């Protein structure tokens, strides 16, 4: 999967989005279920920020 998170492949934005997604998938992908609505919103806000080419302080 390293080639998909390499910015040389399709740019920095794609690398960041894929890196974030792969990190999530490597963990328990049901991990969002027990989180509060606020925590879920933070997760998806960060994901959307990556898709829009913006970054927040979250990681």
C-alpha positions as MATLAB code, in Angstrom:
seq = 'XXXXXXXXXXXXXXXXXXXXXXXXXXXXXXXXXXXXXXXXXXXXXXXXXXXXXXXXXXX';
ca = [
       0.000    0.000    0.000;
       3.008    2.293    0.310;
       2.716    3.330   -3.351;
      -0.775    4.704   -2.696;
       0.351    6.988    0.107;
       3.375    8.283   -1.790;
       2.775   11.913   -2.865;
       4.667   11.193   -6.103;
       1.833    8.912   -7.227;
      -1.136   11.301   -7.380;
      -0.085   14.235   -5.271;
       0.036   15.252   -1.661;
      -3.733   15.485   -1.139;
      -4.366   11.927   -2.347;
      -1.500   10.660   -0.207;
      -2.957   12.340    2.890;
      -6.489   11.070    2.254;
      -5.338    7.504    1.568;
      -2.965    7.527    4.533;
      -5.790    8.637    6.827;
      -8.172    6.033    5.377;
      -5.660    3.192    5.578;
      -4.831    4.096    9.176;
      -8.535    3.927   10.002;
      -9.034    0.613    8.205;
      -6.036   -0.948    9.932;
      -7.695   -0.249   13.254;
     -11.025   -1.671   14.355;
     -13.301   -0.182   11.697;
     -16.219   -0.425   14.107;
     -14.434    1.957   16.415;
     -16.749    4.843   15.546;
     -19.851    3.085   16.870;
     -19.253    3.751   20.579;
     -18.013    7.321   20.041;
     -20.105   10.332   20.892;
     -21.776   12.260   18.097;
     -19.247   15.060   18.642;
     -16.290   12.692   18.204;
     -17.855   11.204   15.057;
     -18.349   14.691   13.652;
     -14.690   15.508   14.347;
     -13.618   12.365   12.503;
     -15.711   13.168    9.433;
     -14.861   16.887    9.552;
     -11.182   15.975    9.360;
     -11.790   13.509    6.539;
     -13.775   16.138    4.605;
     -11.069   18.738    5.245;
      -8.539   16.395    3.660;
     -10.795   15.902    0.661;
     -11.135   19.679    0.287;
      -7.382   20.140    0.517;
      -7.535   21.738    3.959;
      -5.963   20.420    7.100;
      -7.110   20.782   10.660;
      -5.090   20.139   13.760;
      -6.471   16.605   14.055;
      -4.605   13.529   12.921;
];
